[in-house]
Amino acid sequence: MSDERPDERLGAAVLLRYGAETAVFFAIVGFFRLFPLDAASAFGGWFGRTLFYRTHLSDPARANLGAAYPQMPAKEREGTIREMWDNLGRNIAEYGHLGKFSIHGARPRIELVGRENYERAVATGKGIIFISAHFANWEVMPFAAAQYGVEGSAVYRPANNPFVDRWLVRQRQANGTREQIAKGAQGTRRIFTLLRAGKAIFMLVDQKTNEGLAVPFFGRDAMTTPAPAALALKLDAVIVPISNERLDGARFRMTVHPMIAFEPSHDHARDVVALTTRINEAVERCVRYRPSQWLWIHRRWPKPGESPRSRRGREAQALSEVADRI
């Protein structure tokens, strides 16, 4: 494996584009750092619900909400989208203040519900796979876990821009789990090691992946990563869903839900599909609890008329093959 940094392999045009993107990103972060956290979050929320809400970027959310909630009145749907943009605008503003989110103090920024569910998972003595989605400010969930003393690592998808990605990784390391595992073959080996040692990993599982499985989500097949299910079945780990919701301003409630109950059969491929379906069901329940806290602008489902390009079980099979060699 080369020691060459990603930016050293980039062409001049791509490097220039990434440089411009990075300049804009840090200008935004720096601007919001000029304000106290609560003021920055409030301004970001205003920006999101007032400006971004009115752009074409809201169109995917309208389509997704319309399909997921066909009976939802138009006024309620627009209110949900506006609140989603308020939350997303706050998230952007809060990137300049990530070090201020804590479970400590007289009025903590993050409160925890369902600690007993975490303790039950620990009592099994098995590795724990915490699954979640893009709820509220998803960055703060591993922060809270680390501050509560959970031993584990976060699995992440690297940002396309390597300069922004390095900054994000440093922020996550400074405020949450020290170890950040990039998705890929090398990361998979590290995940196996951690789970076999009874440690925890944290994964966001609500992004579309064409190499995944087509399993139901809000009544429609959505291409879903089989990785958590395959890992749990291969390593006898437990899966624990986590959700997050914004309370008021820059404060959050993180909920640890009960472990996903699943009894495997002797058919591994079928079990991966069945357990992945259970995972989507758990995420859907969390979204339905407070729909405006989820990121509805995701291209989570195939477009109308587009057939899912399912390569059923390929990723799960790859995980199994790596495990067999470790």
Phi, psi and omega in degrees: 000133184287146175272000182294134180287152183304321184290343179281349181256002184276146174286167185298317182295316180293319179299319178296317180295315178297323178297319179294317178299318181296319179299317179295316181301310182287334174294319178294313179301314181297322179299312183289339175289345178290343184249154170301158185306310185295321179292318178298316180297317180296318180294318177300320178297317177299316180300316182294309186283339182265320185256301183299325180303327185274001182267174178294348179296342178279347184299315177300325179295320179297317180295316182293315179295320179298323179284322183283325181232073184298337181267358183290127178300150183302321181296317179292321179298315180294324176296321178296317180295319180297318179293324176301317180291325174302314180295316182293322176298321176296318179304313181300315180296328185281349178298334177279359185226025187300331181289355184263359182270121187214157174271356186262167177101168182295326177229081186297152178287334181230126173248152185245134174239139177088027179302328180298329178291323174295316181296325177294322178294318178297322183296341178290339182076009183259166171295151184240129175253105176276122178249144177207190183216185182279073178261135175047232172262098186292341181294331188277348183296312176295334177299311180298317180300315180296321181290334175278358176091016178289128179268117180177189184223153179261136177261130184222158174264117183302141175295150181299324180275114185294332180288315176295320181300315181297321179294316180299317180298317180297320178295319180292322178293321183289331188246344183231229180285135183296325183263124176247123185253114177287141179297141182146178184299315181295320178296323180299319178299319180292323178298316178303315182299315182295313183293323178294335179272005178080017179271184183243154169230153181240130184222138167267128192238020186252015179262146179292137175221121184290345178266012184264206181248142175274099179232155187295142172211114188055042173080000179231144178297132178232135180291116191233139178294131176272003187304310181301317180295314181297320179295314182298318181289320182290322188250007181055044177266164178255151180248126183236115177285145175230140174233165182218142176220145177278130180270281176223124180064236185257045177231148190223155171240118178258128183246127174264119183267165178299153177303147176283118180281132180203131178250107183290152175260200177262009180249098187298314182299317179293323180295321179299317179295315183295318181288324175298323176296318177298321179297314178298323178297320179295317178296318180299319178300319179294320179295316182295332180300319177208086189303327185290351181271357180256158185270088185286353179277358175299142170277069189282330184243160174300150176292158178306129180087353181265127178275137177301134179269070185283127170249074195308118173078003184298315180292320178297320179295320178298319178297317179297319181295319177296318180299322181294337182267353182267000000 
